[in-house]
């Protein structure tokens, strides 16, 4: 974590406004459906992926109802193969546990190892929501503020049709 700061402190320091909706712990997008009515913006899922060698990691941010073809995505990225990264890799690179994957975990990627893949649909939405590094709440923010946060992290961001 960046100097022991919470994501709330980081967002406040960056002047990023957000709204918070608290809910029970959610581990899948399907579990979240009951709480979406109170959360503005496009609904997303976040996939933490690795290449075949395990030396490159990706965070794919996509609409919740979109199926991601990992073979097609690997080819588009010039990778031999993509697969889901292990919980150990998730903890090591983003400081997160399964069920709480979020771009806000990038605040813990001090070495800028994770490459962000932002689906075009998400990039074009006005607003979206993400867990605040735990899965018992969702923060909604404007897309321009998501970009501000991503710029602050220093991580590579690619807008791509996933």
Buried (B, 14 or more C-beta within 10 A) or exposed (E): EBEEEBBBEBBEEEEBEBBEBEBEEBEEBEBBEEBBEEBBBBBBBBBBBBBEEEEBBBBBBBBBEBEBEBEEBBEBBEBEEBEEBEEEBBBBBBBBBBBBBBBBBBBBBEEEBBBBBBBEBBBEBEBBBBBBBBBEBBBBBBBEBBBBBBEBBEBEBEBBEB
